[in-house]
């Protein structure tokens, strides 16, 4: 079955960095686009970044552009999100997903940025 397992979240001070990882299994990872989404309690899922199957096209929400970098390793079925210059407003539960709406996503990893 499809499994997406995120890791790498934590508590960091504003201006700091974190690298999120997502281990994928149970589907043809290298065939599809992959997403990072995030959610703050009481709000809907927010699209953060997307990467194409080959890893050479990346797109970012305006709120994270220039600070976050998405990448993938199709040989390892892994998705990554390098997050630099973190801000308190980046605090959220971060998910990797196979679709923009998050219908197929992992359990999430919590990122908390203190001011």
PyMOL commands that set and color helices and strands:
alter all, ss='L'
color gray80, all
select helices_A, chain A and resi 29-31+88-90
alter helices_A, ss='H'
color red, helices_A
select strands_A, chain A and resi 3-7+10-13+18-25+34-39+46-51+58-60+68-73+78-83+92-97+109-114
alter strands_A, ss='S'
color yellow, strands_A
deselect
rebuild
show_as cartoon
